[in-house]
């Protein structure tokens, strides 16, 4: 379970379908969608 901040809901929500991505500078990040509203979510850090 990975959580992130949803800008549309303005709350911390669980990320649906989290995927590990890498930024241009090499830092790890997690990308997915909000379980409530379906908006794209993004969190810098490793997928735990």
C-alpha positions in Angstrom: 0.0 0.0 0.0 1.5 3.3 -1.2 0.0 6.6 -0.1 0.4 10.0 -1.7 -1.3 13.4 -1.7 -4.2 13.9 -4.1 -4.4 17.5 -5.3 -8.1 17.1 -6.3 -9.3 15.5 -3.1 -6.8 17.6 -1.0 -6.2 14.5 1.2 -3.6 11.7 1.5 -5.0 8.7 -0.4 -3.8 5.3 -1.5 -2.2 5.1 -4.9 -3.9 2.7 -7.3 -1.7 0.7 -9.7 1.6 2.2 -8.4 4.5 2.0 -10.8 8.2 2.6 -10.1 9.6 5.4 -12.3 12.8 7.3 -12.5 13.1 11.0 -12.8 15.6 12.7 -15.2 18.0 13.4 -12.4 18.0 9.7 -11.4 15.8 9.9 -8.3 13.2 7.2 -7.8 9.5 8.0 -7.8 6.0 6.4 -7.8 3.3 7.1 -10.3 -0.4 6.0 -10.2 -4.0 7.1 -9.8 -6.2 8.1 -6.9 -8.5 5.3 -5.7 -11.3 7.9 -5.1 -11.4 10.3 -8.0 -9.1 8.7 -10.6 -6.7 11.7 -10.8 -3.0 11.0 -11.6 -0.8 10.9 -8.5 2.9 11.2 -8.1 5.2 10.7 -5.2 9.0 11.1 -5.0 10.6 8.1 -3.3 11.0 4.3 -3.7 8.1 1.9 -4.1 8.1 0.2 -0.7 
